[in-house]
Amino acid sequence: MATIRPFRSVRPSEEKASSIAALPYDVYNRAEAKEIVRQNPLSFLKIDRPETQFPDDTDMYSQQVYERARDTLQEMLSAGEFIEDPHPCYYLYALTYAGRTQTGIVGCASIDDYLDGTIRRHEDTKEEKELDRIRHVDTMSAQTGPIFLTYRPRPELKQLTEAAKKAPPLYDFTAEDGVRHQVWTLSQNLKTVTELFSQVGHIYIADGHHRAASAVKAGLRRREAHPGYTGDEEFNYFLSVLFPADELKICDYNRVVTGWNGHTREELLDALAVRFDIRELSHSCHPRQKGEITMYIGGAWYALTAHADLYTHDPVHDLDVSILQQMVLDPLFGIRDPRTDPRIQFVGGIRGLEELVRLSDEEGEHAAFAMYPTSMEELLSVADSGRLMPPKSTWFEPKLRSGLFIHRF
């Protein structure tokens, strides 16, 4: 059963929250992050991406860069831009976008739950990406980016959440991308919240697999340094926001491929017709349902509907992204490993079909594939089977902001 507990959050002062809150560190490249910090010196990116405070030729993975993040947090605490709550609390974090609200409970999850599979994942991680965040967490003795977790809905937690949201929020602001962010302190019913989560069989990583792996490994380092640890120390837990699965929406995660692997468009269409029903479209179009992929190639759009005999009732094989990889990208375009092949780009659905057309038209022989979004039930089924999805199978919107909660240990 899941172990979730409250914590003493370091968080922005009320008047600074909207300026400090920033999208996750890995949304931006180095130049983009530096420009945001230049325009907004309070942006949390100066802590999450501390290389933004150094010349461009500075090694972003040098120890002095991580130490700058630690020192910046302390400076902002001393200036009153951040405060630290005196007692452990849970918090509520609601994000509203396009008429839909999702409300999560902010607390700390157990690294042991991650290690024993109580917290389940659906994506693989890369060691080189983990190392950066391990150094960041270890140097700061703090987790700055919350892990986006989900669980199958529990009515009791829903009732408690809705009741707590009737109080005035700590923060209430709308970011530049139109997402409204609201935060409440949940200082009552702490034991009840903890007990309700202890009745949840499994929790799932929705987004933030690298941050989760890094937080766990940083915690294990602290255990090695403190062999007499009891398990109650803060380094045994990592910052999380837990949302009921029925409030979340997965967006499409699309693909653009460079080159036609020596084929003509007609040859590709003929080969696709073996496994898909093909219908030419008069305009750009999102897939209408699971099993349909829309493709832009040679200046024209096509709808590809997978034949029924392609499905095996296997939770990973039957994902639309798996069908595309196994039946199209590998045999026709020669993309064996989408994690490493430079010919494939992954494009979040929030950027629209226009972005697929733009990228495809930049050079001659490109192909773009618009995907039907993976469902939450598919995500949970894959995680429950102990399997992993292909890379870039899910894109969650809206994104959690970093800087609103910091867990120090």
Secondary structure, 3 states (H helix, E strand, C coil): CCCEECECEEEECHHHHHHHCECCHHHCCHHHHHHHHHHCCCCCHHHHCHHHHCCCCCCCCCHHHHHHHHHHHHHHHHCCCEEECCCCEEEEEEEEECCEEEEEEEEEEEHHHHHCCCEECCCCCCHHHHHHHHHHHHHHCEECCCEEEEECCCHHHHHHHHHHCCCCCCEEEECCCCCEEEEEEECCCHHHHHHHHHCCCCEEEEECHHHHHHHHHHHHHHHHHCCCCCCCCHHHEEEEEEEEHHHCCEECEEEEEECCCCCCHHHHHHHHCCCEEEEEECCCCCCCCCCEEEEEECCEEEEEEECHHHCCCCCCCCCHHHHHHHHHHCCCCCCCCCCCCCCEEEEEHHHHHHHHHHHHHCCCCEEEEECCCCCHHHHHHHHHCCCCCCCCCCEECCCCCECCCEEEC
